[in-house]
């Protein structure tokens, strides 16, 4: 008779793993790839018509993130990273309105990276 191996995860060990600096670096690396892809597909205005050409493309940044994910009623901090664009017209470029067409560089970047990894 063969013995079946079993795995019983320890939630405390998994939680400690998700707080390690290596996880923070991995999240930052993924966020930088998303940022680079979003910058590549983001629009740049014509310098003759636009007062701030390239402002949107230059306004991307990766910010480290510590998020509280409660488990069994206790706060648990988890490492992560987020990509932001702090240009004043970032919402219009992403979602569009009557004056600005919808470019959606964040959505395009995420879809491109998902397609590259077969997800």
C-alpha positions as CSV (number, residue, x, y, z in Angstrom):
1,X,0.0,0.0,0.0
2,X,1.4,3.4,-0.9
3,X,1.2,6.4,1.3
4,X,-0.4,9.6,-0.1
5,X,1.5,12.7,0.8
6,X,-0.6,15.5,2.3
7,X,-0.1,19.2,2.7
8,X,-1.4,21.2,5.6
9,X,-0.7,24.9,5.2
10,X,0.2,27.1,8.1
11,X,-1.6,30.4,7.7
12,X,0.9,32.2,10.0
13,X,3.8,31.0,7.9
14,X,2.0,32.1,4.7
15,X,1.3,35.5,6.2
16,X,4.9,36.0,7.2
17,X,5.9,35.1,3.7
18,X,3.6,37.7,2.2
19,X,5.3,40.4,4.4
20,X,8.9,39.6,3.2
21,X,11.0,42.1,1.3
22,X,11.3,39.6,-1.6
23,X,7.5,39.7,-2.1
24,X,7.7,43.5,-2.2
25,X,10.4,43.4,-4.8
26,X,8.4,40.9,-6.9
27,X,5.3,43.1,-6.7
28,X,7.4,46.2,-7.7
29,X,8.9,44.3,-10.6
30,X,5.5,43.4,-12.0
31,X,4.3,47.0,-11.4
32,X,7.3,48.4,-13.3
33,X,6.5,46.1,-16.3
34,X,2.9,47.4,-16.3
35,X,4.1,51.0,-16.1
36,X,6.5,50.5,-19.0
37,X,3.8,49.0,-21.1
38,X,1.3,51.8,-20.2
39,X,3.9,54.4,-21.1
40,X,4.6,52.8,-24.4
41,X,0.9,53.0,-25.4
42,X,0.0,56.3,-23.8
43,X,-0.7,59.3,-26.0
44,X,1.6,62.2,-26.4
45,X,0.2,65.5,-27.6
46,X,1.3,67.5,-30.6
47,X,3.7,70.2,-29.3
48,X,2.1,72.8,-31.7
49,X,-1.3,72.3,-30.2
50,X,-0.7,70.9,-26.7
51,X,0.6,73.1,-23.9
52,X,2.0,70.1,-22.1
53,X,3.1,67.4,-24.6
54,X,4.3,64.2,-22.9
55,X,3.0,65.2,-19.4
56,X,0.8,62.2,-19.2
57,X,3.6,59.8,-20.2
58,X,6.0,61.4,-17.7
59,X,3.5,61.2,-14.8
60,X,3.6,57.4,-14.2
61,X,5.0,56.1,-11.0
62,X,5.2,52.9,-9.0
63,X,4.3,53.2,-5.3
64,X,5.0,50.5,-2.7
65,X,1.8,49.4,-1.0
66,X,1.1,47.9,2.4
67,X,-2.5,46.7,2.5
68,X,-4.3,45.5,5.6
69,X,-6.0,42.2,4.8
70,X,-7.8,41.0,8.0
71,X,-7.7,37.3,8.7
72,X,-9.8,35.8,11.5
73,X,-10.5,39.3,12.8
74,X,-6.9,40.3,13.2
75,X,-5.2,42.9,11.0
76,X,-2.6,41.4,8.6
77,X,-0.3,43.6,6.5
78,X,0.5,42.4,3.0
79,X,3.1,43.8,0.7
80,X,2.3,45.0,-2.8
81,X,2.9,47.8,-5.4
82,X,0.6,50.0,-7.4
83,X,1.0,52.0,-10.6
84,X,-0.3,55.5,-10.5
85,X,-0.5,58.4,-12.9
86,X,-0.8,61.8,-11.2
87,X,-1.4,63.9,-14.3
88,X,-4.4,66.2,-13.9
89,X,-6.1,64.8,-17.0
90,X,-5.3,61.1,-16.3
91,X,-8.9,60.1,-15.7
92,X,-9.9,61.6,-19.0
93,X,-7.2,59.8,-20.9
94,X,-8.1,56.5,-19.3
95,X,-11.9,56.7,-19.5
96,X,-12.5,59.4,-22.1
97,X,-15.1,62.1,-22.2
98,X,-16.7,64.2,-24.8
99,X,-13.5,66.1,-25.6
100,X,-10.9,63.4,-25.1
101,X,-11.2,59.9,-26.7
102,X,-10.8,56.8,-24.5
103,X,-7.2,55.7,-24.8
104,X,-7.2,53.3,-21.7
105,X,-3.4,52.8,-21.4
106,X,-3.7,51.0,-18.1
107,X,-6.2,48.5,-19.4
108,X,-4.3,48.0,-22.6
109,X,-1.0,47.4,-20.7
110,X,-2.7,44.8,-18.4
111,X,-4.3,43.0,-21.3
112,X,-1.0,43.0,-23.2
113,X,0.9,41.5,-20.3
114,X,-1.9,38.9,-19.7
115,X,-1.7,37.9,-23.4
116,X,2.1,37.6,-23.2
117,X,1.8,35.2,-20.3
118,X,-1.2,33.2,-21.6
119,X,-3.4,34.2,-18.7
